Amino acid sequence: MWRLMLQPAFVALLLLIGAGLCPCSAGAAAVPNTTPKPPRVGFVYVGPVSDVGWSWAHDQGRQKLIKEMGVETSYMEKVAEGPDAERALRTLAAKGCQVIFATSFGYMDSVIKVAKEFPAIKFEHCTGYKRAENVSIYDGRGYECWYLAGLVAGKMTKKNVIGYVMPYPIPECTRNSNAFTLGARSVNPRVTCRIVTINSWFDPVKEREAAQALIDAGVDVLARESDSNAADQLADQRGVLAIGYNSVSPNSPSVLTAPVWDWSVYYRQVVRNWRDGKWQSRDYWGGIRDGIIDLAPINSKVPADVRALVAAKRDAIRNGKFQPFGGPIKDRNGTVRVNAGLTLSDEMLRSMDWQVDGIVGTSE
Amino acid sequence: MMDWPAMNMATAIWMAAVAYASPMMLAALGEVISERAGVMNLGLEGMIAVGALVGYGVSADHGSAWLGLAAGGGVGLLLGAVHAALAVWIGADQIVAGLGMSLAATGAAAFLGPMWITWRSQPAFISELSASRYKALLGFPPTTYLALALGLIAVSVLSGRRLGIAIRASGDSPEAAEALGVRVRAVRSSCVLVGGMLAGLSGAILSLAYAQTWTSTMPNGMGWIIIALVPLSGWRPGRVMLFCLLLAAVNALQIRFQIIGVKLSASILDMMPYVATLIAVIAGRIWPWRKGRWNEPSALGRPLEQ
């Protein structure tokens, strides 16, 4: 009896049955009577829209579509990567969505699969690398802002130990944490960066545990790429500094700055293209220059000269005069990955699976 | 490669382990008490989930974490009453009733939670349970001492003369106990009620004191791990608390190993309590001379027959 009950697989199965999907929808008011009509647009989010993080940032973009272009939208939040994602995509397709944005890396295979079943619907997958006739991919150069955040962290750390809560050991997160470390070491070569991987995008409990462990290990500027602000809160409590992500809570004394997205930049383009009959499968990777990502206003705790330094680097990146992954760059084993005078190609940035010199510890 | 970082690692791990073990211990004690009386409570995971939600939600609505703890315990008691009614009075299959409870309760918490609770940054009531507010408590939150105190009470009750014997007799040979004047159904129901209350309280501590927030994935399998730990501990309250602490320490270590560069698979670690329990269950059956020490309540899962 016990033996049957205690099978983890059995238990997991039962738990799975317990979980459910809950579709939500938000319609637009009157659509302006101009021809041609914008598409009906669906969004799939991995976290809750209230996370003040990644999913929230995408939802801000959705709300701008409603307000500015009168687009009708539907969305589903907290959709787990895996079979749930397929169900969510099909639900939105059945609701009549003509363009569907899938906003998390792990939806990739589900998008490709469902896109085959609905050739008339255009799919847009965020941060993935698989395209099809009716599947575009889009992403932002978050690493540009993580580099800038690294400048702040490198200047503000007193113990020369900075930390990073990493969601998954995938190229996106590896690239961002590398840029963060490179930025910090460019202004303070004695800095080391410690990383904890939590294998989740949104899990305030794990995020907090990881932050706790990093602060215990001596980290005094803590960055997190995960979606909730649990780590920022802990930084407030433990009296260390923090780098946020997606949003900065106005009351937090510890958060110095944060890379923040404006996805509406891209969403407007897609809706316009579809309306004008010009939608085609493409690969979009926008950066500071396009306005899709930027650094949040920097906390007044940060001295003016550091702020000026960050502003100058930001302009250099925006004008195309500076690339964070410019050589020489060594990886943590001492191998030179980028020679002096060269920069990494987009393809190499996208498949990044090595960590830069200065990262200590492991991320799988 | 092994560079031990600045802060005293042992202290940090100990603090983190105790913090996670506190809610775990409470739920585990509840399960031991109820199984000692002969009633398996497989609804544990769901009861913790509901306790976590109600504890946090009531605190958020009324601005008091202590009220939230009480509410968590209260809702656990209610769920315990449902399980007692089904498993003790109606004589329903304990496994089916418990699993049903678990599925319904985790599902209800995950469904109702997002409507009740909006993600909020650091609400004021959270600090009521924070360790820094109570200087005399050596850096541990008050809920840790609550768990320890309840643990001591459980040990003394179960090993005690009158009540302890009545509980153990109800779990070992309910018919004989009944013949000797023990009101088995009343004893069993009380134990299930206490178990439910402790599970609810455990959930409230999990959300209010440990995580300091509520998420729909809470308690993320903790209840099932506890159900595995109880037979492993030989249904002993002291030992089950020790196992909880050990597991919490492994959890704290796993994260910190990453920082110093040791690889340890989280999936393998998650598997360990179940594997250990399977081995212990098999060992308990194979070596009959161990039976005296392997004190599985012999009427566990069986209703009182008249």
Interface residues (C-beta under 8 A of the other chain):
Chain A: M1 W2 R3 M5 L6 Q7 P8 V11 L14 L15 I17 G18 A19 G20 C22 P48 S50 D51 V52 K78 K159 V161 R194 I195 V196 T197 N199 D203 P204 V205 R208 E209 A210 Q212 A213 L214 D216 A217 G218 S228 N229 A230 D232 Q233 D236 Q237 S249 N251 S252 V360 G361 T362 S363 E364
Chain B: D3 P5 A6 M7 M9 A12 A16 L42 E45 I95 L99 S102 L103 T106 G107 A110 F111 P114 T118 W119 S121 Q122 S130 S132 Y210 A211 Q212 T213 T215 S216 T217 M218 N220 G221 W224 I227 A228 P231 N251 A252 I255 R256 Q258 I259 I260 G261 V262 K263 A266 M271 Y274 T277 L278 V281 G301
